[in-house]
Amino acid sequence: MYRKDSGQISFAEFLSPFGKLDENNRWVKKAALIPWDRIEERYAALFESNTGNVAKPVRMALGALLIRQELELSDEGTVQTVLENVYTQYFIGLHEFTTKAPFSATSMVYFRKRLTAEVMAEINEMIFVPEKREDGEDGNGDSPGKGEENEGTLIVDATCAPADITYPTDVGLQGDAREKLERMVDILHPGSGERRKPRTYRRNGRRDYLKFVKGRKKTKKQVRKALKKQLGYVRRDLGHVDTLLGQTDDSTLPVRYAGYLAAIRKLYEQQELMYRTKTHQVDNRIVSISQPHVRPIIRGKQNAPVEFGAKVSISLVGGYSFIDKIGWDNYSEAGLLPQVIERVCP
């Protein structure tokens, strides 16, 4: 259940053993920019039940998440910072300084669950758009009027948030897949009951891979030859892993490697198809085994025509940035323009 806060206080009313708060402090300024009362109305709607433990106030929940993000802290670090800083205690809505932690590190998990990306987007709108009064005036006492002309500039653009991955090549991806499959064979074999470990030809695979990558100039023929060899090693190792999985408990393979295996299966299908059809395009192309959700994003830049990461569409209005869409797959941002304009100029 959720019980609304008894009321917000100003920085001058905050009781501190260190004297009056500085109105120019960044946390005091940030607190003044956020419409806590309006946000609380939205936050209270998330709690349908009137029974159970009382949740922390929204100012505490949102404030803690903002502190964590601003200072790049862990959940435990956020609690410690709030405990030691009078200004962060005011920012999260406390009325006086305390030496007792107002929330625990585990509470941060619940804060994130309730303040989802959709809710945070609504909060951003509340901060950006001034509250309209019933008499037609905004929060500053000015009457906008129906005949007021639009002003300002709207900038809409898309970019890519690069993922932390090695620049992908077909041969390199297959070499990585081969090494991970060899490790899986090592993990699964002891529990299989087989006396002899399957032959993976790992020395030959490593030798062929290094011989290729150390070459300075690589012709198309050399690339296809190297790729064919690595595909052969991966195909053989996949067969060994499947056999061993049938002879052992599924839990023998660590969760991380189980995820790798699913990505490698898909990667092999894609690479084998492109090799056989002599193409370099395939839907939902995997460019990283450890991060199979990352996709190549066509950017059209001269020095980087393709980037690898999430595509982000951002609009800039009055100094505020709004994320309109985030996606791992490539998409056309032109279709977002009408809804962005409608949001900014309702």
C-alpha positions in Angstrom: 0.0 0.0 0.0 1.0 3.6 -0.4 0.4 6.5 1.9 0.9 10.0 0.5 3.6 12.2 2.0 2.4 14.7 4.6 3.9 17.5 2.6 7.1 18.8 1.0 9.3 21.2 2.9 11.6 24.0 1.6 15.4 23.9 2.1 15.0 26.7 4.7 12.8 24.4 6.8 15.1 21.4 6.8 16.5 20.8 10.3 20.3 20.3 10.2 22.9 20.4 12.9 25.2 22.0 10.4 23.2 25.1 9.9 21.0 26.3 7.1 21.2 24.6 3.7 22.9 26.5 0.8 20.2 27.3 -1.8 22.9 27.1 -4.5 23.7 23.5 -3.8 23.0 21.2 -6.8 20.6 18.9 -4.9 18.6 21.9 -3.6 18.3 23.2 -7.2 17.4 19.8 -8.5 14.7 19.4 -5.9 13.1 22.7 -6.9 12.9 21.6 -10.5 10.9 18.4 -9.9 7.1 18.6 -9.4 7.0 16.1 -6.5 3.3 16.6 -5.8 2.3 15.8 -9.4 4.6 12.8 -9.5 3.2 11.5 -6.2 -0.3 11.4 -7.7 1.0 9.2 -10.6 3.1 7.1 -8.2 0.2 6.4 -5.8 -1.8 5.0 -8.8 0.7 2.1 -9.0 -0.5 0.8 -5.6 -4.0 -0.8 -6.2 -4.2 -2.5 -2.7 -4.7 -0.6 0.5 -3.2 -3.4 2.6 0.3 -4.6 3.3 3.4 -2.7 4.2 3.5 1.0 3.5 5.8 1.8 0.6 8.5 4.5 0.8 7.4 8.0 -0.5 8.0 8.6 -4.2 10.4 11.4 -3.4 12.6 9.0 -1.5 12.3 6.3 -4.3 12.9 8.7 -7.2 15.5 10.7 -5.3 17.5 7.7 -4.4 17.5 6.5 -8.1 18.6 9.9 -9.3 21.4 10.1 -6.8 22.6 6.6 -7.8 22.6 7.6 -11.5 24.2 11.0 -11.0 27.0 9.7 -8.8 27.4 6.3 -10.6 27.0 4.4 -7.3 25.9 0.9 -6.3 22.8 0.3 -4.3 24.9 0.0 -1.1 26.9 3.1 -2.1 23.7 5.1 -2.6 22.5 4.2 0.9 25.9 5.2 2.4 26.0 8.5 0.5 22.5 9.5 1.7 23.4 8.5 5.2 26.5 10.8 5.2 25.2 13.8 3.2 22.7 16.4 4.5 21.9 17.6 1.0 21.0 14.2 -0.3 18.8 13.6 2.7 16.9 16.8 1.9 16.7 15.8 -1.8 14.9 12.5 -0.9 12.3 14.3 1.2 13.5 14.0 4.8 12.5 16.8 7.1 15.7 16.7 9.3 19.1 15.1 9.3 19.3 11.6 10.6 22.1 9.1 11.3 19.8 6.2 10.6 19.6 4.9 7.0 16.1 5.9 5.6 16.0 2.9 3.3 18.0 -0.2 2.7 20.0 -1.3 -0.4 17.3 -4.0 -1.1 14.7 -1.2 -1.3 16.4 0.1 -4.4 15.3 -3.0 -6.2 11.7 -2.2 -5.5 12.2 1.4 -6.5 13.4 0.3 -9.9 10.6 -2.1 -10.4 8.0 0.6 -9.7 9.6 3.4 -11.5 9.8 1.8 -14.9 11.0 3.4 -18.2 7.3 4.3 -19.0 6.8 6.0 -15.6 10.1 7.8 -15.9 9.1 9.1 -19.3 5.9 10.5 -17.8 7.9 12.1 -15.0 10.2 13.7 -17.6 7.1 15.2 -19.3 5.9 16.6 -16.0 9.2 18.3 -15.4 9.3 19.7 -18.9 5.7 20.8 -19.3 4.5 23.3 -16.7 1.4 22.5 -14.8 -1.7 24.2 -16.2 -4.2 25.7 -13.7 -7.9 25.6 -14.1 -8.1 29.3 -14.9 -5.8 28.8 -18.0 -2.6 30.0 -16.3 0.6 28.1 -16.0 2.6 27.5 -12.9 4.2 30.9 -13.2 0.9 32.8 -13.3 1.1 33.6 -17.0 -1.9 32.9 -19.3 -0.7 31.2 -22.4 -3.7 32.1 -24.5 -5.0 30.3 -27.5 -3.5 32.7 -30.0 0.1 32.4 -28.7 2.5 31.5 -31.4 4.8 28.6 -31.2 8.4 29.4 -30.4 11.7 27.7 -29.9 13.4 24.9 -31.8 12.8 21.2 -32.0 15.8 19.0 -32.9 15.2 15.4 -33.7 18.0 13.0 -34.4 19.1 9.4 -34.1 22.4 7.9 -32.9 23.9 4.6 -31.9 25.0 3.7 -28.4 28.0 1.5 -29.2 28.2 -1.8 -27.3 31.4 -3.0 -25.7 32.2 -5.7 -28.2 35.2 -6.6 -30.4 34.7 -5.5 -34.0 33.1 -8.5 -35.6 34.3 -10.4 -38.6 33.0 -13.7 -39.8 36.2 -15.6 -39.2 36.7 -14.0 -35.8 33.2 -14.9 -34.7 33.7 -18.5 -35.8 37.0 -18.6 -34.0 35.4 -17.4 -30.8 32.6 -19.9 -31.2 35.1 -22.7 -31.7 37.0 -21.9 -28.5 33.8 -21.7 -26.4 32.6 -25.0 -27.7 36.0 -26.6 -26.9 35.6 -25.3 -23.3 32.1 -26.8 -23.2 33.5 -30.2 -24.2 36.0 -29.9 -21.4 33.2 -29.2 -18.9 30.8 -31.9 -20.1 33.1 -34.8 -20.7 33.9 -35.7 -17.0 30.2 -36.3 -16.3 29.5 -38.2 -19.5 31.0 -41.6 -18.5 33.0 -41.7 -21.7 36.6 -42.8 -21.2 38.1 -40.9 -24.1 37.4 -37.2 -24.7 36.1 -36.4 -28.2 38.7 -35.0 -30.6 38.1 -31.3 -31.2 41.3 -30.7 -33.2 41.8 -27.5 -31.2 45.4 -27.2 -32.0 44.7 -27.3 -35.7 41.8 -24.9 -35.3 43.9 -22.4 -33.4 46.8 -22.7 -35.8 44.6 -22.1 -38.9 42.9 -19.1 -37.2 46.2 -17.4 -36.2 47.7 -18.0 -39.6 44.8 -16.1 -41.1 44.6 -13.2 -38.7 48.3 -12.6 -38.8 48.2 -12.1 -42.6 48.3 -8.5 -43.6 46.4 -8.4 -46.9 43.6 -10.9 -47.1 42.0 -11.7 -50.5 38.4 -12.9 -50.8 39.6 -16.3 -51.6 41.7 -16.5 -48.4 38.7 -15.2 -46.3 36.4 -17.9 -47.7 39.0 -20.6 -47.2 39.6 -19.6 -43.6 35.9 -19.3 -42.9 35.2 -22.7 -44.4 37.8 -24.3 -42.0 36.4 -22.5 -38.9 32.9 -23.5 -39.9 34.1 -27.1 -40.1 35.6 -27.0 -36.6 32.5 -25.4 -35.2 30.2 -28.0 -36.9 32.3 -30.8 -35.4 32.4 -29.3 -31.9 28.6 -28.7 -31.9 28.1 -32.4 -32.7 30.4 -33.3 -29.8 28.6 -31.0 -27.4 25.1 -32.3 -28.4 26.3 -35.9 -27.8 27.7 -35.0 -24.4 24.6 -33.2 -23.4 22.6 -36.3 -24.1 24.9 -38.3 -21.7 25.0 -35.8 -18.8 22.6 -33.8 -16.7 21.6 -30.5 -18.3 22.7 -28.6 -15.1 26.3 -29.7 -15.8 26.7 -26.8 -18.3 26.9 -23.4 -16.5 24.1 -21.0 -17.3 26.6 -18.6 -19.0 27.7 -21.3 -21.4 24.2 -22.5 -22.0 23.5 -18.9 -23.3 26.6 -19.1 -25.4 25.5 -22.4 -26.9 22.1 -21.0 -28.1 23.9 -18.0 -29.7 26.5 -20.2 -31.4 23.8 -22.4 -32.9 22.1 -19.4 -34.4 25.4 -17.9 -35.5 26.5 -21.1 -37.2 23.2 -21.2 -39.1 23.6 -17.6 -40.3 27.3 -18.0 -41.2 26.8 -21.3 -43.0 23.9 -19.8 -45.0 25.9 -16.7 -46.0 28.9 -18.9 -47.0 26.8 -21.2 -49.1 24.8 -18.4 -50.8 27.9 -16.1 -51.1 26.1 -13.2 -49.4 26.9 -10.9 -46.5 23.4 -10.1 -45.3 21.0 -12.1 -43.0 18.1 -11.1 -40.8 18.9 -10.5 -37.1 22.6 -11.0 -37.7 24.6 -12.0 -34.6 27.8 -10.0 -34.1 28.7 -11.0 -30.6 28.3 -14.4 -28.9 28.3 -12.9 -25.4 25.8 -10.2 -26.4 23.6 -11.8 -29.1 21.0 -9.0 -28.8 23.5 -6.5 -30.4 22.8 -5.7 -34.0 24.7 -3.8 -36.7 23.2 -0.3 -37.2 23.7 1.3 -40.6 24.9 4.9 -39.9 26.2 6.0 -43.3 29.2 7.8 -41.8 32.3 8.0 -43.9 34.7 6.6 -41.3 32.1 4.2 -39.6 29.3 3.2 -42.0 28.2 0.5 -39.6 28.1 0.7 -35.8 27.1 -2.0 -33.3 24.7 -1.2 -30.4 21.3 0.1 -29.6 19.8 2.7 -31.9 18.4 5.7 -30.0 16.1 8.4 -31.3 16.4 11.7 -29.3 14.5 15.0 -29.4 15.9 18.2 -27.9 13.5 20.8 -26.8 14.3 23.9 -24.7 17.5 22.3 -23.4 15.8 19.1 -22.4 16.6 15.8 -24.1 13.9 13.1 -24.6 14.4 9.6 -25.6 11.7 8.8 -28.1 12.7 5.2 -29.0 15.4 2.7 -28.2 15.8 -0.5 -30.2 18.5 -3.0 -31.0 17.1 -3.5 -34.5 17.5 -0.9 -37.2 14.4 1.3 -37.8 13.5 4.4 -39.6 13.3 7.4 -37.3 11.2 9.3 -39.9 8.0 7.6 -38.7 8.6 9.0 -35.2 8.5 12.7 -36.2 4.7 13.2 -36.2 4.3 11.8 -32.7 7.3 13.8 -31.4 5.7 17.0 -32.8 2.4 16.2 -31.3 4.0 15.6 -27.9 5.9 18.9 -27.9 3.1 21.0 -29.6 -0.2 19.4 -28.4 
